[in-house]
């Protein structure tokens, strides 16, 4: 994972806030994705300006998690969001 990579939210995906989480509809309109707590936090950091290192730093600042685990979880999250078409490079 290149920590210099910058992603943006796919503007074709409707997003609804539900409590502390989010529900995001895939661009094809066939599936929804629920994000809780840290997933919603990461989603809100994906703004087309923050690179993955900045997002990782924000996670480490706001959550009690070690860097290795945070980096692996961020990598997995980004791959899932890309595969679902929810984020773009």
N, CA, C and O atoms as a CHARMM CRD file, in Angstrom:
* protein
*
  356
    1    1 UNK  N      0.84700  -1.17200   0.00000 PROA 1      0.00000
    2    1 UNK  CA     0.00000   0.00000   0.00000 PROA 1      0.00000
    3    1 UNK  C      0.89400   1.23600   0.00000 PROA 1      0.00000
    4    1 UNK  O      1.78300   1.36900   0.84100 PROA 1      0.00000
    5    2 UNK  N      0.66000   2.11100  -0.92000 PROA 2      0.00000
    6    2 UNK  CA     1.40000   3.35400  -1.02300 PROA 2      0.00000
    7    2 UNK  C      0.72200   4.40300  -0.14000 PROA 2      0.00000
    8    2 UNK  O     -0.39600   4.83200  -0.42600 PROA 2      0.00000
    9    3 UNK  N      1.39600   4.80700   0.91900 PROA 3      0.00000
   10    3 UNK  CA     0.80100   5.74900   1.86600 PROA 3      0.00000
   11    3 UNK  C      0.69600   7.15900   1.30700 PROA 3      0.00000
   12    3 UNK  O      0.09600   8.02600   1.94300 PROA 3      0.00000
   13    4 UNK  N      1.26700   7.40900   0.12800 PROA 4      0.00000
   14    4 UNK  CA     1.12000   8.71200  -0.52600 PROA 4      0.00000
   15    4 UNK  C     -0.15500   8.78300  -1.37200 PROA 4      0.00000
   16    4 UNK  O     -0.51300   9.85300  -1.86300 PROA 4      0.00000
   17    5 UNK  N     -0.84000   7.64700  -1.54400 PROA 5      0.00000
   18    5 UNK  CA    -2.04800   7.60200  -2.36600 PROA 5      0.00000
   19    5 UNK  C     -3.15100   8.45700  -1.76000 PROA 5      0.00000
   20    5 UNK  O     -3.32300   8.52100  -0.54200 PROA 5      0.00000
   21    6 UNK  N     -3.89200   9.11100  -2.64800 PROA 6      0.00000
   22    6 UNK  CA    -5.01300   9.95100  -2.24700 PROA 6      0.00000
   23    6 UNK  C     -6.26600   9.41400  -2.93100 PROA 6      0.00000
   24    6 UNK  O     -6.26700   9.15600  -4.13500 PROA 6      0.00000
   25    7 UNK  N     -7.32500   9.25000  -2.15100 PROA 7      0.00000
   26    7 UNK  CA    -8.59700   8.76500  -2.68000 PROA 7      0.00000
   27    7 UNK  C     -9.68000   9.79700  -2.41900 PROA 7      0.00000
   28    7 UNK  O     -9.54600  10.66700  -1.55800 PROA 7      0.00000
   29    8 UNK  N    -10.74400   9.67800  -3.17600 PROA 8      0.00000
   30    8 UNK  CA   -11.90300  10.53500  -2.97100 PROA 8      0.00000
   31    8 UNK  C    -13.14700   9.65500  -2.93100 PROA 8      0.00000
   32    8 UNK  O    -13.17500   8.57500  -3.52100 PROA 8      0.00000
   33    9 UNK  N    -14.15600  10.12000  -2.24000 PROA 9      0.00000
   34    9 UNK  CA   -15.42000   9.39800  -2.18400 PROA 9      0.00000
   35    9 UNK  C    -16.07800   9.47400  -3.55500 PROA 9      0.00000
   36    9 UNK  O    -16.02400  10.51400  -4.21200 PROA 9      0.00000
   37   10 UNK  N    -16.69200   8.39200  -3.98900 PROA 10     0.00000
   38   10 UNK  CA   -17.40900   8.36400  -5.26400 PROA 10     0.00000
   39   10 UNK  C    -18.69200   9.18600  -5.09600 PROA 10     0.00000
   40   10 UNK  O    -19.56500   8.82700  -4.30600 PROA 10     0.00000
   41   11 UNK  N    -18.79900  10.27500  -5.83400 PROA 11     0.00000
   42   11 UNK  CA   -19.95500  11.17100  -5.70200 PROA 11     0.00000
   43   11 UNK  C    -21.26300  10.52300  -6.16200 PROA 11     0.00000
   44   11 UNK  O    -22.34100  11.06500  -5.91900 PROA 11     0.00000
   45   12 UNK  N    -21.17300   9.36900  -6.82300 PROA 12     0.00000
   46   12 UNK  CA   -22.37600   8.66700  -7.27800 PROA 12     0.00000
   47   12 UNK  C    -22.94400   7.74100  -6.20800 PROA 12     0.00000
   48   12 UNK  O    -23.92000   7.03200  -6.45500 PROA 12     0.00000
   49   13 UNK  N    -22.33900   7.74300  -5.02200 PROA 13     0.00000
   50   13 UNK  CA   -22.77600   6.87600  -3.92500 PROA 13     0.00000
   51   13 UNK  C    -23.51500   7.69900  -2.87600 PROA 13     0.00000
   52   13 UNK  O    -22.89600   8.48700  -2.16000 PROA 13     0.00000
   53   14 UNK  N    -24.82000   7.52500  -2.77800 PROA 14     0.00000
   54   14 UNK  CA   -25.55900   8.23100  -1.72400 PROA 14     0.00000
   55   14 UNK  C    -25.10300   7.76200  -0.34400 PROA 14     0.00000
   56   14 UNK  O    -24.86100   6.57400  -0.12900 PROA 14     0.00000
   57   15 UNK  N    -24.99000   8.70500   0.58200 PROA 15     0.00000
   58   15 UNK  CA   -24.53400   8.41400   1.94900 PROA 15     0.00000
   59   15 UNK  C    -25.55400   8.96400   2.92700 PROA 15     0.00000
   60   15 UNK  O    -26.02500  10.09200   2.78400 PROA 15     0.00000
   61   16 UNK  N    -25.89300   8.15300   3.92900 PROA 16     0.00000
   62   16 UNK  CA   -26.80400   8.58300   5.00100 PROA 16     0.00000
   63   16 UNK  C    -26.13500   8.35000   6.33800 PROA 16     0.00000
   64   16 UNK  O    -25.53900   7.29900   6.57300 PROA 16     0.00000
   65   17 UNK  N    -26.23900   9.33600   7.21000 PROA 17     0.00000
   66   17 UNK  CA   -25.76500   9.17800   8.58800 PROA 17     0.00000
   67   17 UNK  C    -26.84100   8.49100   9.40200 PROA 17     0.00000
   68   17 UNK  O    -28.01000   8.87400   9.35400 PROA 17     0.00000
   69   18 UNK  N    -26.44400   7.47300  10.15000 PROA 18     0.00000
   70   18 UNK  CA   -27.35200   6.75800  11.03500 PROA 18     0.00000
   71   18 UNK  C    -26.65600   6.64900  12.38100 PROA 18     0.00000
   72   18 UNK  O    -25.73300   5.84800  12.53100 PROA 18     0.00000
   73   19 UNK  N    -27.07300   7.42900  13.35200 PROA 19     0.00000
   74   19 UNK  CA   -26.39700   7.44100  14.64300 PROA 19     0.00000
   75   19 UNK  C    -24.95800   7.86300  14.45700 PROA 19     0.00000
   76   19 UNK  O    -24.68200   8.90900  13.87000 PROA 19     0.00000
   77   20 UNK  N    -24.02700   7.04400  14.96100 PROA 20     0.00000
   78   20 UNK  CA   -22.60000   7.33600  14.80600 PROA 20     0.00000
   79   20 UNK  C    -22.01100   6.70800  13.54700 PROA 20     0.00000
   80   20 UNK  O    -20.81300   6.83600  13.29200 PROA 20     0.00000
   81   21 UNK  N    -22.83900   6.03400  12.76300 PROA 21     0.00000
   82   21 UNK  CA   -22.35000   5.34000  11.58200 PROA 21     0.00000
   83   21 UNK  C    -22.87800   5.93100  10.30000 PROA 21     0.00000
   84   21 UNK  O    -23.53900   6.96900  10.29500 PROA 21     0.00000
   85   22 UNK  N    -22.57500   5.25400   9.21300 PROA 22     0.00000
   86   22 UNK  CA   -22.98500   5.67100   7.87800 PROA 22     0.00000
   87   22 UNK  C    -23.50500   4.47100   7.10500 PROA 22     0.00000
   88   22 UNK  O    -23.07900   3.33900   7.33500 PROA 22     0.00000
   89   23 UNK  N    -24.41800   4.72300   6.19500 PROA 23     0.00000
   90   23 UNK  CA   -24.84300   3.72400   5.22000 PROA 23     0.00000
   91   23 UNK  C    -24.56700   4.32300   3.84500 PROA 23     0.00000
   92   23 UNK  O    -25.00600   5.43000   3.53300 PROA 23     0.00000
   93   24 UNK  N    -23.83300   3.57200   3.03300 PROA 24     0.00000
   94   24 UNK  CA   -23.42700   4.04300   1.71000 PROA 24     0.00000
   95   24 UNK  C    -23.97400   3.07900   0.67100 PROA 24     0.00000
   96   24 UNK  O    -23.80600   1.86500   0.78700 PROA 24     0.00000
   97   25 UNK  N    -24.62800   3.62300  -0.34200 PROA 25     0.00000
   98   25 UNK  CA   -25.14800   2.78600  -1.42000 PROA 25     0.00000
   99   25 UNK  C    -24.12200   2.73000  -2.54200 PROA 25     0.00000
  100   25 UNK  O    -23.55300   3.75100  -2.92800 PROA 25     0.00000
  101   26 UNK  N    -23.89600   1.54500  -3.05300 PROA 26     0.00000
  102   26 UNK  CA   -22.96400   1.35500  -4.16300 PROA 26     0.00000
  103   26 UNK  C    -23.47900   2.10400  -5.38800 PROA 26     0.00000
  104   26 UNK  O    -24.68200   2.32800  -5.51400 PROA 26     0.00000
  105   27 UNK  N    -22.58400   2.49100  -6.28600 PROA 27     0.00000
  106   27 UNK  CA   -23.00100   3.26100  -7.45600 PROA 27     0.00000
  107   27 UNK  C    -24.01500   2.53900  -8.34700 PROA 27     0.00000
  108   27 UNK  O    -24.79000   3.18900  -9.04800 PROA 27     0.00000
  109   28 UNK  N    -24.01700   1.20700  -8.32600 PROA 28     0.00000
  110   28 UNK  CA   -24.98800   0.47400  -9.13500 PROA 28     0.00000
  111   28 UNK  C    -26.35700   0.39800  -8.45500 PROA 28     0.00000
  112   28 UNK  O    -27.32400  -0.07600  -9.05200 PROA 28     0.00000
  113   29 UNK  N    -26.43500   0.86300  -7.20900 PROA 29     0.00000
  114   29 UNK  CA   -27.69900   0.89200  -6.48200 PROA 29     0.00000
  115   29 UNK  C    -28.16000  -0.46000  -5.97500 PROA 29     0.00000
  116   29 UNK  O    -29.27200  -0.57400  -5.46200 PROA 29     0.00000
  117   30 UNK  N    -27.33100  -1.48900  -6.10700 PROA 30     0.00000
  118   30 UNK  CA   -27.75400  -2.84100  -5.73400 PROA 30     0.00000
  119   30 UNK  C    -27.36300  -3.24500  -4.32400 PROA 30     0.00000
  120   30 UNK  O    -27.98100  -4.13900  -3.74600 PROA 30     0.00000
  121   31 UNK  N    -26.34100  -2.59900  -3.75800 PROA 31     0.00000
  122   31 UNK  CA   -25.89400  -2.99000  -2.42200 PROA 31     0.00000
  123   31 UNK  C    -25.66900  -1.76600  -1.54700 PROA 31     0.00000
  124   31 UNK  O    -25.40100  -0.66700  -2.03400 PROA 31     0.00000
  125   32 UNK  N    -25.78400  -1.98400  -0.25000 PROA 32     0.00000
  126   32 UNK  CA   -25.44800  -0.93300   0.70300 PROA 32     0.00000
  127   32 UNK  C    -24.32700  -1.43000   1.60400 PROA 32     0.00000
  128   32 UNK  O    -24.13700  -2.63300   1.78800 PROA 32     0.00000
  129   33 UNK  N    -23.60600  -0.49200   2.15000 PROA 33     0.00000
  130   33 UNK  CA   -22.47800  -0.79400   3.02100 PROA 33     0.00000
  131   33 UNK  C    -22.64600   0.02100   4.29300 PROA 33     0.00000
  132   33 UNK  O    -22.80700   1.24100   4.24100 PROA 33     0.00000
  133   34 UNK  N    -22.60900  -0.65000   5.42400 PROA 34     0.00000
  134   34 UNK  CA   -22.73600   0.02600   6.71600 PROA 34     0.00000
  135   34 UNK  C    -21.35700   0.22500   7.32000 PROA 34     0.00000
  136   34 UNK  O    -20.54800  -0.70100   7.37300 PROA 34     0.00000
  137   35 UNK  N    -21.10500   1.42800   7.76900 PROA 35     0.00000
  138   35 UNK  CA   -19.83700   1.74200   8.41800 PROA 35     0.00000
  139   35 UNK  C    -20.12100   2.22100   9.82500 PROA 35     0.00000
  140   35 UNK  O    -20.94900   3.10700  10.04000 PROA 35     0.00000
  141   36 UNK  N    -19.43700   1.63800  10.76500 PROA 36     0.00000
  142   36 UNK  CA   -19.55600   2.03400  12.16500 PROA 36     0.00000
  143   36 UNK  C    -18.25200   2.65700  12.60500 PROA 36     0.00000
  144   36 UNK  O    -17.20900   2.40200  12.00400 PROA 36     0.00000
  145   37 UNK  N    -18.29200   3.45200  13.62100 PROA 37     0.00000
  146   37 UNK  CA   -17.14900   3.99200  14.34300 PROA 37     0.00000
  147   37 UNK  C    -15.94100   4.28000  13.46000 PROA 37     0.00000
  148   37 UNK  O    -15.93800   5.28000  12.74200 PROA 37     0.00000
  149   38 UNK  N    -14.91700   3.43300  13.49300 PROA 38     0.00000
  150   38 UNK  CA   -13.66900   3.74100  12.78900 PROA 38     0.00000
  151   38 UNK  C    -13.85500   3.73100  11.27000 PROA 38     0.00000
  152   38 UNK  O    -13.18900   4.48700  10.56300 PROA 38     0.00000
  153   39 UNK  N    -14.74600   2.89000  10.76600 PROA 39     0.00000
  154   39 UNK  CA   -15.02700   2.89100   9.33300 PROA 39     0.00000
  155   39 UNK  C    -15.60800   4.22100   8.88600 PROA 39     0.00000
  156   39 UNK  O    -15.20500   4.76000   7.85500 PROA 39     0.00000
  157   40 UNK  N    -16.55300   4.75700   9.65500 PROA 40     0.00000
  158   40 UNK  CA   -17.12700   6.06600   9.35200 PROA 40     0.00000
  159   40 UNK  C    -16.06100   7.15500   9.49300 PROA 40     0.00000
  160   40 UNK  O    -16.02300   8.10000   8.70500 PROA 40     0.00000
  161   41 UNK  N    -15.19700   7.01500  10.49900 PROA 41     0.00000
  162   41 UNK  CA   -14.11000   7.97000  10.69800 PROA 41     0.00000
  163   41 UNK  C    -13.20700   8.00800   9.47100 PROA 41     0.00000
  164   41 UNK  O    -12.88200   9.08200   8.96400 PROA 41     0.00000
  165   42 UNK  N    -12.80400   6.82800   8.99500 PROA 42     0.00000
  166   42 UNK  CA   -11.93500   6.76400   7.81300 PROA 42     0.00000
  167   42 UNK  C    -12.65700   7.34100   6.59400 PROA 42     0.00000
  168   42 UNK  O    -12.07600   8.11400   5.83200 PROA 42     0.00000
  169   43 UNK  N    -13.91700   6.96400   6.41500 PROA 43     0.00000
  170   43 UNK  CA   -14.69700   7.47600   5.28400 PROA 43     0.00000
  171   43 UNK  C    -14.65900   9.00600   5.25700 PROA 43     0.00000
  172   43 UNK  O    -14.46800   9.60600   4.19900 PROA 43     0.00000
  173   44 UNK  N    -14.83800   9.62000   6.40100 PROA 44     0.00000
  174   44 UNK  CA   -14.85700  11.08000   6.47100 PROA 44     0.00000
  175   44 UNK  C    -13.48000  11.69700   6.20200 PROA 44     0.00000
  176   44 UNK  O    -13.38700  12.87300   5.85000 PROA 44     0.00000
  177   45 UNK  N    -12.41400  10.91100   6.36500 PROA 45     0.00000
  178   45 UNK  CA   -11.06200  11.38200   6.06800 PROA 45     0.00000
  179   45 UNK  C    -10.73600  11.29100   4.57200 PROA 45     0.00000
  180   45 UNK  O     -9.81400  11.94900   4.09100 PROA 45     0.00000
  181   46 UNK  N    -11.49600  10.47600   3.84600 PROA 46     0.00000
  182   46 UNK  CA   -11.26400  10.28700   2.41100 PROA 46     0.00000
  183   46 UNK  C    -11.94500  11.44800   1.68300 PROA 46     0.00000
  184   46 UNK  O    -13.13700  11.40600   1.37800 PROA 46     0.00000
  185   47 UNK  N    -11.14100  12.48900   1.41600 PROA 47     0.00000
  186   47 UNK  CA   -11.71200  13.73300   0.90000 PROA 47     0.00000
  187   47 UNK  C    -11.02700  14.24400  -0.36700 PROA 47     0.00000
  188   47 UNK  O    -11.28700  15.36300  -0.80900 PROA 47     0.00000
  189   48 UNK  N    -10.15800  13.42500  -0.94500 PROA 48     0.00000
  190   48 UNK  CA    -9.44800  13.86700  -2.13600 PROA 48     0.00000
  191   48 UNK  C     -8.23600  14.72500  -1.81900 PROA 48     0.00000
  192   48 UNK  O     -7.52200  15.14900  -2.72800 PROA 48     0.00000
  193   49 UNK  N     -7.99400  14.98800  -0.53100 PROA 49     0.00000
  194   49 UNK  CA    -6.83400  15.79000  -0.13800 PROA 49     0.00000
  195   49 UNK  C     -5.91900  15.02700   0.81000 PROA 49     0.00000
  196   49 UNK  O     -4.69700  15.08800   0.67400 PROA 49     0.00000
  197   50 UNK  N     -6.50100  14.30800   1.77400 PROA 50     0.00000
  198   50 UNK  CA    -5.70500  13.52700   2.71500 PROA 50     0.00000
  199   50 UNK  C     -5.12400  12.30300   2.02100 PROA 50     0.00000
  200   50 UNK  O     -5.84600  11.54900   1.36800 PROA 50     0.00000
  201   51 UNK  N     -3.80700  12.10800   2.16700 PROA 51     0.00000
  202   51 UNK  CA    -3.24800  10.86100   1.65600 PROA 51     0.00000
  203   51 UNK  C     -3.38200   9.79400   2.74400 PROA 51     0.00000
  204   51 UNK  O     -3.78100  10.09300   3.87000 PROA 51     0.00000
  205   52 UNK  N     -3.05100   8.57100   2.40600 PROA 52     0.00000
  206   52 UNK  CA    -3.24100   7.47200   3.36000 PROA 52     0.00000
  207   52 UNK  C     -2.37400   7.63200   4.60500 PROA 52     0.00000
  208   52 UNK  O     -2.77100   7.19800   5.68600 PROA 52     0.00000
  209   53 UNK  N     -1.20100   8.24400   4.47300 PROA 53     0.00000
  210   53 UNK  CA    -0.36700   8.48400   5.65900 PROA 53     0.00000
  211   53 UNK  C     -1.07300   9.44100   6.62300 PROA 53     0.00000
  212   53 UNK  O     -1.05000   9.23700   7.83700 PROA 53     0.00000
  213   54 UNK  N     -1.69300  10.47400   6.08200 PROA 54     0.00000
  214   54 UNK  CA    -2.42200  11.42300   6.92200 PROA 54     0.00000
  215   54 UNK  C     -3.62200  10.75200   7.59400 PROA 54     0.00000
  216   54 UNK  O     -3.93000  11.03500   8.75200 PROA 54     0.00000
  217   55 UNK  N     -4.28700   9.87300   6.86900 PROA 55     0.00000
  218   55 UNK  CA    -5.42000   9.14800   7.44700 PROA 55     0.00000
  219   55 UNK  C     -4.91900   8.20200   8.53200 PROA 55     0.00000
  220   55 UNK  O     -5.52300   8.11100   9.60100 PROA 55     0.00000
  221   56 UNK  N     -3.82100   7.50000   8.26700 PROA 56     0.00000
  222   56 UNK  CA    -3.23200   6.61000   9.26800 PROA 56     0.00000
  223   56 UNK  C     -2.84500   7.39400  10.52100 PROA 56     0.00000
  224   56 UNK  O     -3.10200   6.94600  11.63900 PROA 56     0.00000
  225   57 UNK  N     -2.23500   8.55300  10.34000 PROA 57     0.00000
  226   57 UNK  CA    -1.85600   9.39500  11.48400 PROA 57     0.00000
  227   57 UNK  C     -3.08400   9.81600  12.28600 PROA 57     0.00000
  228   57 UNK  O     -3.04100   9.84400  13.51600 PROA 57     0.00000
  229   58 UNK  N     -4.17800  10.14400  11.59600 PROA 58     0.00000
  230   58 UNK  CA    -5.41500  10.53900  12.28500 PROA 58     0.00000
  231   58 UNK  C     -5.98200   9.37200  13.08400 PROA 58     0.00000
  232   58 UNK  O     -6.46100   9.55800  14.20300 PROA 58     0.00000
  233   59 UNK  N     -5.93000   8.17700  12.51800 PROA 59     0.00000
  234   59 UNK  CA    -6.40500   6.98400  13.23300 PROA 59     0.00000
  235   59 UNK  C     -5.57800   6.78200  14.50300 PROA 59     0.00000
  236   59 UNK  O     -6.12500   6.56500  15.58400 PROA 59     0.00000
  237   60 UNK  N     -4.26600   6.85700  14.35900 PROA 60     0.00000
  238   60 UNK  CA    -3.37200   6.64100  15.50200 PROA 60     0.00000
  239   60 UNK  C     -3.57100   7.71100  16.57500 PROA 60     0.00000
  240   60 UNK  O     -3.38400   7.44200  17.76200 PROA 60     0.00000
  241   61 UNK  N     -3.94200   8.90700  16.16800 PROA 61     0.00000
  242   61 UNK  CA    -4.16500  10.00100  17.10700 PROA 61     0.00000
  243   61 UNK  C     -5.48400   9.84000  17.86600 PROA 61     0.00000
  244   61 UNK  O     -5.57600  10.18100  19.04500 PROA 61     0.00000
  245   62 UNK  N     -6.51100   9.31300  17.17200 PROA 62     0.00000
  246   62 UNK  CA    -7.86100   9.26300  17.75400 PROA 62     0.00000
  247   62 UNK  C     -8.23000   7.92100  18.37800 PROA 62     0.00000
  248   62 UNK  O     -9.17700   7.85400  19.16200 PROA 62     0.00000
  249   63 UNK  N     -7.50900   6.85300  18.05300 PROA 63     0.00000
  250   63 UNK  CA    -7.85800   5.51600  18.52900 PROA 63     0.00000
  251   63 UNK  C     -6.65500   4.86500  19.21200 PROA 63     0.00000
  252   63 UNK  O     -5.50800   5.12100  18.84600 PROA 63     0.00000
  253   64 UNK  N     -6.92400   4.04600  20.18100 PROA 64     0.00000
  254   64 UNK  CA    -5.87000   3.29500  20.85600 PROA 64     0.00000
  255   64 UNK  C     -5.63200   2.00400  20.08000 PROA 64     0.00000
  256   64 UNK  O     -6.27500   0.98200  20.32000 PROA 64     0.00000
  257   65 UNK  N     -4.69500   2.08200  19.14900 PROA 65     0.00000
  258   65 UNK  CA    -4.37500   0.95600  18.28000 PROA 65     0.00000
  259   65 UNK  C     -2.90700   1.07900  17.89000 PROA 65     0.00000
  260   65 UNK  O     -2.39800   2.18800  17.72900 PROA 65     0.00000
  261   66 UNK  N     -2.22500  -0.05400  17.73700 PROA 66     0.00000
  262   66 UNK  CA    -0.82200   0.02400  17.34200 PROA 66     0.00000
  263   66 UNK  C     -0.71700   0.29000  15.84200 PROA 66     0.00000
  264   66 UNK  O     -1.64300   0.00400  15.08300 PROA 66     0.00000
  265   67 UNK  N      0.41800   0.83800  15.43100 PROA 67     0.00000
  266   67 UNK  CA     0.59100   1.26700  14.05100 PROA 67     0.00000
  267   67 UNK  C      0.45400   0.12700  13.05100 PROA 67     0.00000
  268   67 UNK  O     -0.16500   0.30500  12.00100 PROA 67     0.00000
  269   68 UNK  N      1.01100  -1.02500  13.35100 PROA 68     0.00000
  270   68 UNK  CA     0.95800  -2.15800  12.43000 PROA 68     0.00000
  271   68 UNK  C     -0.48100  -2.59600  12.17000 PROA 68     0.00000
  272   68 UNK  O     -0.88100  -2.80500  11.02400 PROA 68     0.00000
  273   69 UNK  N     -1.24500  -2.73100  13.23800 PROA 69     0.00000
  274   69 UNK  CA    -2.64800  -3.13600  13.09600 PROA 69     0.00000
  275   69 UNK  C     -3.43800  -2.07200  12.35200 PROA 69     0.00000
  276   69 UNK  O     -4.24400  -2.39300  11.48000 PROA 69     0.00000
  277   70 UNK  N     -3.21300  -0.81100  12.69000 PROA 70     0.00000
  278   70 UNK  CA    -3.92900   0.28600  12.02700 PROA 70     0.00000
  279   70 UNK  C     -3.62100   0.30700  10.54200 PROA 70     0.00000
  280   70 UNK  O     -4.51900   0.50300   9.72300 PROA 70     0.00000
  281   71 UNK  N     -2.35900   0.10600  10.18600 PROA 71     0.00000
  282   71 UNK  CA    -1.98000   0.12500   8.77400 PROA 71     0.00000
  283   71 UNK  C     -2.61500  -1.05100   8.02400 PROA 71     0.00000
  284   71 UNK  O     -3.11400  -0.87700   6.91300 PROA 71     0.00000
  285   72 UNK  N     -2.59900  -2.23500   8.62000 PROA 72     0.00000
  286   72 UNK  CA    -3.23100  -3.40300   7.98300 PROA 72     0.00000
  287   72 UNK  C     -4.73600  -3.19400   7.82300 PROA 72     0.00000
  288   72 UNK  O     -5.30300  -3.50600   6.77600 PROA 72     0.00000
  289   73 UNK  N     -5.37700  -2.66700   8.86000 PROA 73     0.00000
  290   73 UNK  CA    -6.82300  -2.42800   8.79700 PROA 73     0.00000
  291   73 UNK  C     -7.16400  -1.36200   7.76000 PROA 73     0.00000
  292   73 UNK  O     -8.14700  -1.49900   7.03200 PROA 73     0.00000
  293   74 UNK  N     -6.36000  -0.29900   7.68700 PROA 74     0.00000
  294   74 UNK  CA    -6.59200   0.75300   6.69000 PROA 74     0.00000
  295   74 UNK  C     -6.43600   0.18600   5.28900 PROA 74     0.00000
  296   74 UNK  O     -7.24600   0.47600   4.40900 PROA 74     0.00000
  297   75 UNK  N     -5.40400  -0.61700   5.07500 PROA 75     0.00000
  298   75 UNK  CA    -5.17100  -1.24200   3.77300 PROA 75     0.00000
  299   75 UNK  C     -6.37000  -2.10100   3.37100 PROA 75     0.00000
  300   75 UNK  O     -6.83800  -2.01900   2.23500 PROA 75     0.00000
  301   76 UNK  N     -6.85800  -2.91100   4.28000 PROA 76     0.00000
  302   76 UNK  CA    -8.00800  -3.76800   4.01300 PROA 76     0.00000
  303   76 UNK  C     -9.24700  -2.93000   3.70200 PROA 76     0.00000
  304   76 UNK  O     -9.97500  -3.21700   2.75200 PROA 76     0.00000
  305   77 UNK  N     -9.47900  -1.89900   4.50300 PROA 77     0.00000
  306   77 UNK  CA   -10.64300  -1.02700   4.30200 PROA 77     0.00000
  307   77 UNK  C    -10.59600  -0.37000   2.92500 PROA 77     0.00000
  308   77 UNK  O    -11.59100  -0.37000   2.20000 PROA 77     0.00000
  309   78 UNK  N     -9.44200   0.18700   2.56500 PROA 78     0.00000
  310   78 UNK  CA    -9.30000   0.86600   1.27300 PROA 78     0.00000
  311   78 UNK  C     -9.53700  -0.12200   0.13400 PROA 78     0.00000
  312   78 UNK  O    -10.22500   0.21200  -0.83000 PROA 78     0.00000
  313   79 UNK  N     -8.98600  -1.32300   0.22600 PROA 79     0.00000
  314   79 UNK  CA    -9.19600  -2.32500  -0.82400 PROA 79     0.00000
  315   79 UNK  C    -10.66800  -2.69300  -0.96400 PROA 79     0.00000
  316   79 UNK  O    -11.16300  -2.83700  -2.08200 PROA 79     0.00000
  317   80 UNK  N    -11.37000  -2.84400   0.14600 PROA 80     0.00000
  318   80 UNK  CA   -12.79600  -3.16400   0.10600 PROA 80     0.00000
  319   80 UNK  C    -13.60600  -2.02300  -0.50700 PROA 80     0.00000
  320   80 UNK  O    -14.51500  -2.26200  -1.30200 PROA 80     0.00000
  321   81 UNK  N    -13.28200  -0.79800  -0.14200 PROA 81     0.00000
  322   81 UNK  CA   -14.00400   0.36700  -0.67300 PROA 81     0.00000
  323   81 UNK  C    -13.74800   0.54500  -2.17000 PROA 81     0.00000
  324   81 UNK  O    -14.65700   0.89500  -2.92200 PROA 81     0.00000
  325   82 UNK  N    -12.49300   0.29800  -2.60200 PROA 82     0.00000
  326   82 UNK  CA   -12.17100   0.36700  -4.03500 PROA 82     0.00000
  327   82 UNK  C    -12.92400  -0.70800  -4.80100 PROA 82     0.00000
  328   82 UNK  O    -13.50900  -0.43400  -5.84800 PROA 82     0.00000
  329   83 UNK  N    -12.91000  -1.94000  -4.27800 PROA 83     0.00000
  330   83 UNK  CA   -13.57400  -3.05700  -4.96500 PROA 83     0.00000
  331   83 UNK  C    -15.06800  -2.81500  -5.09900 PROA 83     0.00000
  332   83 UNK  O    -15.68000  -3.23100  -6.08200 PROA 83     0.00000
  333   84 UNK  N    -15.66000  -2.14400  -4.11500 PROA 84     0.00000
  334   84 UNK  CA   -17.10300  -1.86700  -4.14500 PROA 84     0.00000
  335   84 UNK  C    -17.43400  -0.62200  -4.98100 PROA 84     0.00000
  336   84 UNK  O    -18.60600  -0.31600  -5.20000 PROA 84     0.00000
  337   85 UNK  N    -16.40600   0.09100  -5.44600 PROA 85     0.00000
  338   85 UNK  CA   -16.63200   1.28300  -6.24300 PROA 85     0.00000
  339   85 UNK  C    -17.03200   2.50100  -5.41800 PROA 85     0.00000
  340   85 UNK  O    -17.55600   3.47300  -5.96100 PROA 85     0.00000
  341   86 UNK  N    -16.78900   2.45400  -4.12100 PROA 86     0.00000
  342   86 UNK  CA   -17.20300   3.55300  -3.24700 PROA 86     0.00000
  343   86 UNK  C    -16.18000   4.67800  -3.19400 PROA 86     0.00000
  344   86 UNK  O    -16.52500   5.81300  -2.86700 PROA 86     0.00000
  345   87 UNK  N    -14.91000   4.37100  -3.51500 PROA 87     0.00000
  346   87 UNK  CA   -13.87800   5.39600  -3.53800 PROA 87     0.00000
  347   87 UNK  C    -13.13200   5.31700  -4.86800 PROA 87     0.00000
  348   87 UNK  O    -13.10000   4.27600  -5.52500 PROA 87     0.00000
  349   88 UNK  N    -12.54300   6.43300  -5.24000 PROA 88     0.00000
  350   88 UNK  CA   -11.82600   6.54300  -6.50000 PROA 88     0.00000
  351   88 UNK  C    -10.45700   7.15700  -6.25600 PROA 88     0.00000
  352   88 UNK  O    -10.24600   7.85700  -5.26600 PROA 88     0.00000
  353   89 UNK  N     -9.52200   6.88600  -7.17500 PROA 89     0.00000
  354   89 UNK  CA    -8.19600   7.50200  -7.06900 PROA 89     0.00000
  355   89 UNK  C     -8.16500   8.79100  -7.84500 PROA 89     0.00000
  356   89 UNK  O     -7.13500   9.46400  -7.88200 PROA 89     0.00000
